[in-house]
Amino acid sequence: MSERKRPEARITDAIIEQLEKGVRPWEQPWDSSGAAVSMPLRITGEPYRGVNVVMLWMRAAAEGWAGRHWMTYRQALALGGQVRAGEVSTLVVHYGQSGGDVGDDGEETRTFRYMKGYPVFNVAQIDGLDAAFYPAPIERPVYDVQWNADLEDFLTASGADISWAGERAYYAPGPDHIRMPDRARFRDAEQAYATAHHELIHWTGAKHRLDRTFGTRFGDTAYAREELVAELGAAFLGAHTGLRPDHIEDHSAYIDNWLKTLRKDSGAILKAAAQAQAACDFVLAAVERGRLAKAA
């Protein structure tokens, strides 16, 4: 029966299953050395985007895979590889558009968007590929808790008004600023930067930026959706900057609200992932503009 479900329903079911276990499936997996696997890649080296990132991270974390590349069965064969017998694929989705041609009567036909799912395999499931596809073992890095100059530059270049003072982290839409707790309140620099990433995603939702609807009260649907976007977006940003988002202390309260949202709407996670990807792209573009302006 589950095989007949639409892709968005199958994706939502998989994510709900993890949330019910108390696991946030959009946390990027870490290999045995302690290094982040980072963004999953297509066979071309192009990063996956949106909800596909979540699905592939979730599977890699569950299986303990460190390889970043994913491919279809046919792609593996074309590269001289072979998916091992008994291996189970992972669902990813593709968005497309049909129609829009000009008919014999000279009228343009109606266009419509569609989504279809297809199976991919991680390189850890495939034998015989070029050695470059398989991650080389590396020594476990020693985390430096000192403030990171590159990440400080990242936050500054974003153009967001960020100050580190007070007792809590939040984005205020009215004055359009981010307020962070005093740095001394964080247990380490990584938690501080991960929290800043989360608030940067909220910052992108302002009307003059990406114009997302903010929830105003903990527990309401809009609030839960916005927090889900911020969580996913912070995870995506963390894949670019090398951070794992772990700032929310009361995981269970947030997870309960996300479960309520996803159970009501199987398309909610796809929309949240798309909005999170757009927010991540917005921040990265803002940082790039800020760095170019500084160098000019």
C-alpha positions in Angstrom: 0.0 0.0 0.0 2.8 2.5 0.9 4.3 2.0 -2.5 1.2 3.6 -4.1 1.5 6.7 -2.0 2.5 10.0 -3.7 6.1 10.9 -3.2 5.3 13.8 -0.8 3.3 11.4 1.4 6.1 8.9 1.5 8.6 11.6 2.3 6.4 13.0 5.1 5.8 9.5 6.6 9.6 8.9 6.7 10.3 12.2 8.4 7.4 11.7 10.9 8.8 8.3 11.8 12.1 10.0 12.7 10.5 12.8 14.6 8.5 10.3 16.6 11.8 8.8 17.8 12.9 12.3 18.9 15.4 12.6 16.0 15.6 15.7 13.8 16.3 14.1 10.4 17.7 17.3 8.8 20.8 17.2 11.0 23.6 16.4 8.6 25.3 13.1 9.2 28.8 12.8 10.5 31.3 10.2 9.5 33.3 8.0 11.9 36.1 10.6 12.1 33.7 13.2 13.3 33.7 15.3 10.1 30.4 16.5 8.7 29.4 14.8 5.5 28.0 18.1 4.1 25.7 18.5 1.2 24.8 15.4 -0.7 25.9 15.5 -4.4 24.5 14.2 -7.7 26.7 12.2 -10.0 27.7 15.5 -11.7 28.9 17.0 -8.4 25.9 19.3 -8.3 24.4 19.5 -4.7 20.9 18.2 -4.1 18.5 20.9 -2.9 15.4 21.2 -0.7 13.7 18.2 0.7 16.1 15.9 -1.2 18.9 17.1 1.1 16.8 16.1 4.2 15.9 12.6 2.8 19.5 11.8 1.9 21.0 13.1 5.1 18.4 11.1 7.0 19.3 7.9 5.2 23.1 8.5 5.5 22.8 9.1 9.2 20.7 6.0 9.7 23.2 3.8 7.8 26.4 5.5 8.9 27.5 6.4 5.3 30.1 9.0 4.8 30.0 9.2 1.0 28.4 12.4 -0.5 27.5 11.1 -3.9 24.2 9.4 -4.9 23.2 8.0 -8.2 20.6 5.8 -10.0 21.2 2.2 -10.7 21.8 3.0 -14.4 24.2 5.8 -13.6 26.3 3.4 -11.5 26.4 0.8 -14.3 27.5 3.5 -16.7 30.4 4.3 -14.5 31.5 0.7 -14.2 29.9 0.2 -10.8 27.4 -2.3 -9.5 24.8 -1.8 -6.7 25.2 -4.7 -4.3 22.5 -7.3 -4.2 19.9 -6.6 -1.5 20.7 -2.9 -1.2 17.6 -0.6 -0.7 17.4 2.6 -2.6 16.4 6.1 -1.2 13.6 8.2 -2.6 14.4 11.6 -4.1 12.0 13.8 -6.0 12.2 15.8 -9.3 10.1 18.8 -10.1 9.3 19.4 -13.8 6.9 21.3 -16.1 4.8 20.0 -18.9 3.0 21.7 -21.7 3.5 25.2 -23.0 3.9 24.1 -26.6 2.1 25.8 -29.5 -0.6 23.6 -31.0 -1.7 23.3 -34.6 -4.2 26.0 -34.1 -1.5 28.4 -33.0 -2.7 28.5 -29.4 -0.3 27.8 -26.6 -1.2 24.8 -24.6 -1.6 24.9 -20.8 1.4 24.3 -18.7 1.5 22.4 -15.4 4.1 21.5 -12.8 4.6 18.0 -11.7 6.7 16.0 -9.2 7.9 12.5 -9.5 10.0 10.3 -7.2 12.9 8.1 -8.3 15.4 5.8 -6.5 19.0 6.6 -5.9 21.9 4.7 -4.1 24.7 6.0 -2.0 28.3 5.2 -3.2 28.6 3.1 0.0 26.1 0.7 -1.6 28.0 0.4 -4.9 31.1 -1.6 -5.8 33.5 -0.9 -8.6 33.3 2.9 -8.8 36.4 5.1 -9.3 38.2 5.6 -6.0 37.4 9.3 -6.1 33.8 8.6 -5.2 34.7 6.9 -1.9 35.6 9.1 1.0 39.2 8.8 2.2 39.6 8.2 6.0 40.7 11.3 7.8 41.9 12.0 11.3 39.2 13.2 13.7 39.5 17.0 13.9 40.0 18.7 17.2 37.3 21.4 17.6 38.7 24.8 18.4 36.2 26.6 20.7 37.8 30.0 19.9 35.8 32.5 17.9 36.2 31.7 14.2 37.3 34.6 12.0 35.8 33.1 8.9 32.4 32.7 10.5 32.6 36.2 12.0 33.2 37.5 8.5 30.3 35.4 7.2 27.8 36.9 9.7 29.1 40.5 9.0 29.0 40.1 5.3 25.4 39.0 5.4 24.4 42.6 6.1 22.1 41.5 9.0 22.0 43.8 12.0 23.3 41.4 14.7 24.3 42.2 18.3 25.5 39.9 21.0 24.0 41.1 24.3 21.1 40.0 26.4 19.7 36.6 27.5 17.9 35.1 24.4 18.2 34.8 20.6 15.5 36.2 18.4 14.8 38.0 15.1 12.6 41.1 15.5 10.7 41.9 12.3 9.8 45.5 13.3 13.3 46.9 13.8 14.6 44.2 11.5 17.5 43.1 13.8 18.8 39.9 15.3 19.6 39.9 19.0 21.8 37.1 20.3 22.7 36.3 23.9 26.0 37.4 25.2 28.7 35.2 23.8 29.7 34.0 27.3 26.3 32.4 27.7 27.0 29.7 25.0 28.7 26.5 26.0 31.0 26.8 22.9 31.5 28.8 19.7 29.8 26.2 17.5 26.5 26.5 19.4 26.7 30.3 19.1 27.2 30.3 15.4 24.6 27.6 14.8 22.1 29.8 16.7 23.0 32.8 14.6 22.4 30.7 11.5 18.9 29.9 12.7 18.2 33.6 13.3 19.6 34.5 9.9 17.0 32.2 8.3 14.2 34.0 10.2 15.8 37.3 9.0 15.3 36.3 5.4 11.5 36.1 5.9 11.1 39.8 6.3 8.6 41.4 3.8 11.3 43.2 1.9 13.3 40.0 1.5 11.5 36.7 1.0 8.2 37.7 2.5 7.3 34.6 4.6 4.4 34.7 7.0 5.6 34.6 10.6 3.8 32.9 13.4 3.4 35.0 16.6 2.6 32.4 19.2 4.4 29.2 20.1 2.2 26.2 19.1 0.2 27.8 16.3 0.6 26.5 12.8 2.4 29.5 11.3 4.9 29.5 14.2 5.6 25.8 13.8 6.0 26.2 10.0 8.4 29.1 10.4 10.5 27.3 13.0 10.6 24.3 10.7 11.9 26.5 7.9 14.5 28.0 10.2 15.7 24.6 11.4 16.0 23.3 7.9 17.6 26.5 6.6 20.1 26.5 9.5 21.0 22.9 8.7 21.6 23.8 5.0 23.7 26.8 6.0 25.6 24.7 8.4 26.5 22.3 5.6 28.1 25.3 3.8 30.0 26.7 6.9 30.8 23.4 8.7 28.4 23.7 11.6 25.8 21.3 13.0 22.7 23.0 14.2 22.1 22.0 17.8 20.8 25.2 19.4 17.3 24.2 20.4 17.3 23.0 24.0 13.7 21.8 24.3 13.7 19.5 21.3 10.6 17.6 22.4 8.3 20.7 22.4 9.4 21.7 18.9 9.2 18.2 17.6 5.6 17.8 18.9 4.5 20.9 17.1 6.2 19.8 13.9 4.5 16.4 14.1 1.1 18.1 14.4 1.9 20.2 11.3 3.1 17.3 9.2 0.3 15.0 10.1 -2.2 17.6 9.0 -0.5 18.4 5.7 1.8 15.9 3.9 3.0 18.7 1.6 4.2 20.8 4.5 7.7 19.4 4.7 8.3 19.9 0.9 7.1 23.5 1.2 9.3 24.1 4.3 12.3 22.6 2.6 11.8 24.7 -0.5 11.5 27.9 1.6 14.5 26.9 3.7 16.5 26.3 0.5 15.5 29.8 -0.8 16.4 31.3 2.6 19.8 29.6 2.5 20.4 30.8 -1.1 19.4 34.3 0.0 21.9 34.4 2.9 24.7 33.0 0.8 24.1 35.5 -2.0 24.0 38.3 0.6 27.3 37.2 2.0 28.8 37.0 -1.4 27.7 40.6 -2.2 28.9 41.8 1.2 32.4 40.3 0.6 32.6 41.7 -2.9 31.7 45.1 -1.7 34.3 44.9 1.1 37.0 43.9 -1.4 36.1 46.7 -3.9 
